Amino acid sequence: MKDKNYKTVGVTSNGLLNRGSNFNHGFDEYICTWNLYQNLDEHYRIKKTIKNHGFLGFTGVIKSLYSNGFSKSLANIIYRTSFPVKKDSTVSTRRTTKLAIDKIEESVQKSEPMFLFLNYMQPHMDYNPPEPFKSKFQTKGLDSFSQSPIKFYSGQMSNEEIVHLRELYQAELSYLDYEIGLIINKVSNLGIMDDAAIVILSDHGEHIGEHNHISHYFSLYNETLHVPLLLKLPNNSGNLSLDNSKDFVSTADIFPTLCNLV
């Protein structure tokens, strides 16, 4: 994309897709929504770094804090502690959508082609959808309960809680659909839909009790492997014909397909 003069922008809410793991490679901009300040040399999991590496880990964390500017590092720590993506990813979802719309508008204003990668965490455990989406799917209220996979695999999660998890999952899907819809509407309203390539997919599915599994651990069943894949190509890209009876489509096909477009 860069070789074809596309501006490359990545926005992620998943802490595993961080700069320290080199996921920002090739991007002009790479934004981690759990941080206020970007482009810092940080240890994503400070406690784990210290636990695994002891004194060397501790000195490494202190060194990075001061090399980045203590105030910026502290602000990032406070922000991601106040809005933990693991417990509730709604804040990061809203921020991702806003950043996406801002970048799309900027691209149009500058007449600059752009490759935009968005990585949402919803729907993802812990399921904690916002209203009114939660009430739309929730059949009965339950007090807050642990969504830990350990609780499920140890047989301590009740059937009522499993049913409630499925409702929360559906609510998070509905909410994410709404957020993605805001981006699609912006692309349409800006008059660039005909020229846009849009790919929507998931990196994995979820178990919520099926085959005696929870989340996406320890499983190669279709619930985790058979993910959604929606592809909208530019109008001038020609026809992409598929025969559902014999053609096998994989997420591995996305990269060459997009490269072929540019």
C-alpha positions, -999 to +999 in steps of 0.1 A: +000+000+000+028+024+009+045+017-024+014+027-042+013+060-022-015+050+001-014+065+036-015+036+060-034+039+093-040+013+120-063+016+150-064-012+175-081-019+208-064-053+214-034-050+237-018-080+220-015-060+188+008-034+203+039-016+191+062-037+213+051-067+192+059-048+160+023-048+148+028-011+138+053-022+111+044-006+078+019+019+092+023+057+089+001+060+120-007+032+145-031+042+173-036+021+204-069+031+219-060+021+254-034+049+255-039+087+254-004+093+241+010+073+212+044+063+198+058+055+233+082+027+241+060+010+267+057-023+285+021-033+278+017-055+309+039-039+336+031-063+364+037-093+342+070-079+330+082-074+365+070-108+376+086-126+347+119-107+347+123-096+383+147-067+389+157-064+353+120-061+344+115-035+370+144-014+358+132-018+322+098-004+332+113+025+351+136+033+322+108+033+297+087+055+319+113+082+321+125+079+285+089+086+273+084+114+297+070+105+331+038+126+328+028+109+295+035+075+307+016+081+339-013+095+320-015+064+298-014+041+329-042+061+346-063+061+314-061+023+307-067+016+344-098+038+344-111+023+312-099-014+311-107-029+277-109-064+292-138-055+315-156-031+292-145-023+257-173+002+249-151+032+255-124+019+231-150+009+205-164+045+205-129+059+202-120+036+174-151+046+154-144+083+160-108+080+149-119+061+118-144+088+108-118+115+114-092+097+093-116+091+065-127+127+064-091+138+064-083+115+036-111+129+015-101+165+022-065+159+012-076+137-018-052+111-004-058+074-008-058+055+025-055+020+038-073+019+072-071-011+095-096-011+124-094-037+152-123-037+176-125-058+208-163-061+209-178-086+210-152-101+235-153-113+270-161-098+294-193-090+276-206-056+288-227-040+261-241-005+266-277+005+266-301+004+248-285-027+232-283-046+265-320-043+273-329-052+237-316-088+242-317-093+280-347-114+290-341-111+327-317-092+349-289-109+367-266-094+392-230-090+381-213-124+379-179-137+369-174-144+332-141-162+339-135-193+317-121-209+348-155-207+364-171-224+334-145-252+330-147-259+368-184-264+365-194-235+386-212-215+359-250-220+360-272-226+330-289-193+337-256-175+336-247-192+303-280-181+288-273-146+300-239-146+285-254-155+251-278-125+254-249-102+263-229-115+233-258-108+210-261-073+225-224-066+219-228-078+183-257-055+178-238-026+193-207-032+171-230-035+141-243+000+150-207+014+153-196-001+120-228+013+104-217+048+114-185+044+094-203+029+064-227+058+065-198+083+066-182+066+036-215+068+017-222+104+027-188+115+016-195+101-019-166+076-019-185+044-016-181+034-052-143+037-050-140+020-016-130-015-008-144-026+025-136-059+043-153-069+076-142-101+093-133-116+127-101-132+139-121-159+157-156-169+169-168-177+203-181-207+223-208-200+249-214-235+262-214-253+228-193-285+228-187-278+265-164-249+257-164-212+266-148-182+248-123-193+221-099-214+240-090-251+234-113-255+204-111-261+167-149-263+162-167-242+136-179-219+164-144-205+166-131-211+130-161-203+108-159-165+110-179-138+092-163-124+061-180-095+042-163-080+011-173-050-008-151-042-038-147-009-058-171-006-087-143-005-112-126-037-099-145-061-121-166-091-110-156-115-083-176-146-089-178-174-064-194-208-066-207-216-031-208-253-039-171-257-046-151-225-038-133-224-005-127-189+009-103-182+037-091-151+055-057-159+039-072-147+006-078-112+019-042-100+016-037-110-021-072-098-030-065-063-016-030-061-031-045-070-065-068-040-063-040-015-060 
